[in-house]
């Protein structure tokens, strides 16, 4: 299971196609018997080495000619058969990892083509001593299998968190909750937490405040914050 789907569309039509560029305006790719040429102000520019973007894709140009044999990276972009591949993704986590959001069961879950960025199996308190949390790796599995694995370990972890909460805040009540942090390279990561509250009436508000020991902020492709 991966978080990033890479799709390369390389479609060629035997016609002149204008290059989408700001300067100079008179640029296009022209097809002849030898291939697609980078034309500038009506003449092939044999000295041009770079990228040219038209309605069919973004191409690697070598000495004025579309280089179909180019595979690798250029200017930080991945290129397959001379064409820059397009990356389909929905946003980033707080560490800058890209995710694809898919609907599984009853909710939308985030899949990452990245290694786990969190600290695992470490019980940590918030600075005010009101919330304790631990992150567990459920392993590589499907969503439904992850749900079963979560249920199997929930009681034991909840009891540990509750015990720690009552030891630290014996005069308060405790509420527990869990959150899926996402699926990183097939590994489902779950945060278990317990919050000490004064009354159960305000437990929902407090639990929302301590929603994550590690703030679970997500960003869309434009960098706008999503919580």
C-alpha positions in Angstrom: 0.0 0.0 0.0 1.5 3.3 -1.0 0.7 6.9 -0.5 1.6 8.3 -3.8 0.3 7.3 -7.1 2.7 8.2 -9.9 1.2 8.5 -13.4 3.0 9.5 -16.5 0.9 10.5 -19.5 3.0 10.8 -22.7 0.6 11.5 -25.6 1.8 12.8 -28.9 -0.3 14.2 -31.7 1.4 15.0 -35.1 0.7 18.7 -35.0 2.3 22.0 -33.9 1.5 22.7 -30.2 2.2 25.9 -28.4 4.4 25.8 -25.3 2.8 27.1 -22.2 5.4 29.7 -21.1 5.6 33.3 -20.1 8.8 34.4 -21.9 9.4 34.4 -24.8 5.9 34.0 -26.0 6.7 32.6 -29.5 7.8 29.1 -28.4 6.4 25.7 -29.3 7.2 22.1 -30.0 7.1 21.2 -33.7 7.0 17.6 -35.0 9.0 16.4 -38.1 10.4 13.1 -39.2 13.2 13.4 -36.7 11.1 14.1 -33.6 9.7 17.0 -31.6 11.8 20.1 -31.8 11.9 23.2 -29.5 11.1 26.1 -31.8 11.8 29.7 -30.7 10.8 32.7 -32.7 10.2 30.5 -35.8 13.6 28.6 -35.7 14.8 25.5 -33.9 17.0 26.3 -31.0 19.6 23.6 -31.1 21.3 25.0 -28.0 18.3 24.7 -25.7 18.6 22.2 -22.9 15.9 22.3 -20.3 12.1 21.7 -20.1 9.3 22.6 -22.4 5.7 22.5 -21.2 2.7 22.0 -23.6 -0.8 20.8 -23.3 0.3 17.1 -23.4 2.9 17.3 -20.7 6.2 18.7 -19.6 9.2 17.4 -21.6 13.0 17.2 -21.2 14.7 18.9 -24.1 18.3 18.0 -25.1 20.0 20.1 -27.8 16.6 21.4 -28.9 15.0 17.9 -29.3 12.5 16.1 -26.9 14.7 13.5 -25.3 12.5 10.4 -25.1 15.4 8.3 -23.7 15.8 10.5 -20.6 14.9 8.7 -17.4 15.8 10.1 -14.0 15.6 13.5 -12.4 16.1 17.0 -13.8 15.7 20.2 -11.9 14.3 18.2 -9.0 11.6 16.6 -11.1 11.2 12.9 -11.9 11.2 12.1 -15.6 10.2 8.9 -17.4 10.8 8.5 -21.1 11.4 12.2 -21.4 8.1 13.2 -19.7 7.8 14.6 -16.2 5.5 12.3 -14.2 2.5 13.8 -12.4 2.1 13.1 -8.7 -1.4 12.5 -7.5 -1.6 13.4 -3.8 -3.9 15.3 -1.4 -1.6 17.0 1.0 1.2 16.8 3.6 1.6 15.8 7.2 3.4 18.1 9.7 6.7 16.5 8.7 6.3 17.3 5.0 5.4 13.8 3.9 2.8 13.5 1.1 -0.4 11.6 1.6 -3.3 10.2 -0.5 -6.6 10.4 1.3 -9.0 7.4 0.7 -12.3 6.4 2.1 -12.2 3.1 4.0 -15.2 1.9 6.0 -16.6 4.9 7.8 -14.0 7.5 7.4 -11.2 9.0 5.3 -7.7 7.8 6.1 -4.3 9.0 5.0 -1.8 6.8 3.2 1.8 7.9 3.1 4.7 6.8 0.9 7.1 7.5 3.7 8.6 5.9 6.7 7.2 6.4 10.2 8.2 9.9 11.5 6.8 9.4 15.1 8.4 8.1 18.3 6.9 4.7 19.0 6.2 2.8 22.3 7.2 5.7 24.5 4.7 7.0 27.2 4.9 10.8 27.3 3.1 13.4 29.3 2.0 16.9 28.2 3.7 19.7 30.1 0.7 20.3 32.3 0.6 16.6 33.4 -3.0 16.2 32.2 -2.5 13.9 29.2 -0.4 10.8 28.7 0.0 9.3 25.2 1.7 6.5 23.4 2.0 5.7 19.7 1.9 2.1 18.5 2.6 0.5 15.1 0.0 -2.0 14.2 2.2 -3.4 11.4 1.7 -3.9 7.7 -1.9 -4.8 7.1 -5.2 -3.8 5.5 -7.5 -1.3 7.1 -9.9 -4.0 8.4 -6.9 -6.0 9.8 -5.6 -2.9 11.5 -9.0 -2.4 13.1 -8.9 -5.9 14.5 -5.3 -5.5 15.8 -6.3 -2.3 17.5 -9.1 -3.9 19.3 -6.9 -6.7 20.5 -4.4 -4.4 22.1 -6.8 -1.6 23.3 -7.8 -3.0 26.7 -4.2 -3.6 27.9 -2.9 -0.2 26.7 -6.0 1.6 28.1 -5.4 0.0 31.5 -1.8 1.1 31.6 -2.7 4.7 30.6 -5.5 4.8 33.2 -3.2 3.6 35.9 -0.7 6.2 35.1 -3.3 9.0 35.0 -4.8 8.0 38.4 -1.3 7.9 40.0 -0.4 11.3 38.8 -3.8 12.9 39.3 -5.6 10.9 42.0 -8.3 13.5 42.6 -9.5 13.6 38.9 -11.4 11.3 36.6 -9.8 9.9 33.5 -11.1 9.5 29.9 -9.3 7.6 27.1 -9.3 8.0 23.4 -7.5 6.9 20.2 -6.6 8.5 16.9 -5.3 7.0 13.7 -2.2 8.9 12.6 -2.2 7.4 9.1 -0.7 4.5 7.2 3.0 4.9 6.6 4.5 2.5 4.0 1.7 0.1 4.9 2.2 0.5 8.7 -0.9 1.7 10.6 0.1 4.1 13.4 -2.3 4.6 16.3 -2.1 7.1 19.1 -3.6 6.0 22.4 -4.1 8.6 25.1 -5.7 9.3 28.5 -6.7 12.7 29.8 -7.3 13.7 33.5 -10.5 15.7 33.8 -12.3 17.5 36.7 -15.7 16.2 35.6 -16.9 13.9 32.9 -19.1 16.8 31.7 -16.1 18.7 30.3 -14.2 15.6 29.2 -15.1 16.1 25.5 -13.7 19.6 25.5 -10.5 18.6 27.3 -10.0 15.6 25.2 -10.3 17.8 22.1 -7.6 20.1 23.6 -5.3 17.1 24.1 -6.3 15.6 20.8 -2.7 14.7 20.1 0.5 14.8 22.1 2.0 15.3 18.6 -0.3 17.9 16.9 -1.9 16.1 14.0 -1.8 18.9 11.5 -2.2 18.3 7.8 -1.8 20.7 4.9 -3.3 20.7 1.5 -1.2 20.9 -1.7 -1.1 24.7 -1.5 0.2 24.6 2.1 -3.1 25.6 3.8 -3.6 24.2 7.3 -6.1 21.3 7.7 -6.8 19.9 11.2 
